[in-house]
């Protein structure tokens, strides 16, 4: 009887350990690869690429008309699953995407949300769609971060909501699809490795860079 009890307790302990490790890797994005190669690889979905190119064309025109940065724009397509690259660095001079990476969406009222919901409301915890001006750099809770200024009615409260561009180590450096990644509280949250790549671009340019989050 004692041996059976010992066996059952050992089995329960083993199950607990396995579940703990599984939960850990779930919230870490299921795997963590520290590769810093964020070169863009072409998607097979032609409709998806056409959509991104269309948004790039519109944002380039807006940047030119409003005197924003004429070298780079950032695009975030929230219709793409979180486990796939959906943050795109677009080189205006080359007229092409040069880098892509994962970016988290807001959890909203939930502890975890598989699909993004969008809101401009305070304390919503949601991402906000629209065009942003990337503002000043500062050292925040998660390291270097950039203020975001919403330029549309759909994201006009971004600055006052403290919605910023920052990194967090729960965001992996490589795609995890079909598995999702962690959520933010509405911020555009990327991996620490990708943030270093973005810093090089943002800090080297005097004119503010535009970011467009669309769905």
N, C-alpha and C positions, 0 to 999 in steps of 0.2 A: 504493500500500500504506500509506504514511504517512497519507494522507488518510482511508482506511478506519479505521485505528487511532485516529486523532484523533476521527473520528465516533463510534466505539464507546465510547471513553472519555467523550466528552461525553454520550452517551446514558445511560451508566451513572451519571454524576454527576447528571444530571437525575432519573433514577429514584430515586437515593438521597435527593435533596432532597425529592421528592414523598413518599416513604415517611416521611421524618423529620417533615414537616409533618403527615402523616396520623396518625402515632403521637402527636405532640404534642396534636392536637385530640381524639384518642381518650381520652387520660388526663385531659384537661381537661373531659371530658364532651361532646365534639364541638362545642360552641359555648359562648360565654360572654356572657350578656346581663346587664348590671348593673342591670336594673330592680328597684326596691324595692317594687313593687306585689305584695304577697303575699295580696291578698284572695282568699277562697275562691271557686272557680267550681264549680258543681254537676257531679258526675259523672253520666253517663247510666246507669251500672250501678246499678240500684235495689237489688240484693242487696248490693253493696259498701257503699252508703250505709246500708242497714239494719244491716249488721254494725258499722259505725263508730258509729252511733247507739246500738246495744245496748251496746257497750263503754263509751261515754260515760256511759250511764245507770248502769252498774255501778260505774264509777270515781267518779262523783258521789256515790253512796251510800257508798262506801268512804271518800271524803274527808270526808264529813259525820260518819261514825261515828268516825273516827280523828282528827278535828280538824285536818285539812289545809286548804289554801286552798279557800275557798268561792266564788271568782270565776272561776278558770281551771284547766283541766287540759290536758295535752298527750297526744296519741294518735299512735302510730306503727304503721301497718299494713304489716308486712314481707311480706305476700302480694302487695302491689302492686309491679310492676316498679320498679327503682331510677330509671329515667328519668322516672317519673311522680311527682307530688306525693304523699307518703305520711306526712308529718309534719303533724299538724293541731293548731291552737290552738283549743280549745273554750271559748267563753264560757258559763259556767254560768248567769249571770243572764239572758242572751239565749237560752239553750238552743240554741245554734247554733255552727257552725264559722265563725271569723272570719278565719283565715289558714291557708294551707297552703304547703308547700315540699318540696323534695327533701331526702333524708337518706341517707347512705351506710350500707351494712352491712359487717360484718367479712369479710375475705378468707379467714379460716381458715388452713389450711396452704398455700394457693395464693398466688401473686403477685397473681392477680386471680380473683375468683369472680363469675360472672354471677348466680347465685342464692345467697341467704344460707343458711348452716348455723348452727346454734345450739349453744352450749356455755357452761357455767358454770365450765369448767376454766381454771386458770392457763396462760398462754402459748398458749392455743388460737387467739387472733386472731379469735375468733368473736363475733358479737353474742349477747346473752342476752335471752331473752323474759322478760316479767314486769313487775311494777309497781316504779317507782323513786320515791324522794323526791329532789327536786333540792336539793342542799346548797349549801355556801358557794362563792362566786365567787373565782377566783384568776387570776393572769396566768401562763399556761402557755407551752409551746413554740409554740403557734399563736395566741397572744393570749388574750383573756378566755375563761375556761372555767368550768364548774360541776361540782362533785363529784356523783356519783350513788351513792345508797345503795339496793341491791337489797332489796326487801321480800318476795320470794318465794324458795322453795327453788331455783327455776330461775335466779335472778340474785343469789344471796346473796353471791357473791364479787366483785361489781362494784367496790366501793370498794377492796378489796385488789388487784384486777387493774388498777386505774387506768383503769377504764372511765368516761369522763366525757362531758359535753355540750360540744362545742367546734366551731369552724369551721375550714375549710381551703379555700384558693382553687381546688382542683380540683373542688369542688362548684358547679355552675352555679346561677344565680338563677332560671332558668326551665326548664320541662320539656324533656327531650331525647328522650323516647320516640319511636320504638322503640329508640333507642340507650341503653345503660346509662351510669351515671356511675362515678366512681372508687370504690374501696373504702377502708374504715378498717381499724383493727386491733381492732375490737370496739366502738369508741366510737360514740355517736350524733353523727355529723359532718355539719354543715350548711354552707351558704354563709356567707361573712362578712357579706353583706347581710342574710340572714335572722337571723343571730346578733344583729345590732343590734336587730332587732325583738323577739327573745326577751328580750334584756337589759332593754328598756324594761318588759316585763311582769314578769319575775322580780324585778328590783331594786325595783319599785314596790310589791311585796307582801311583807308581813312573814311571813305564814304560808307554809310550804313548799308549792311546787306539785308535784303528782304527774304523772309521765309513765308511760304504759303502752305497752310494746312487745309487740305480739301478731302472730300469723301466721294 
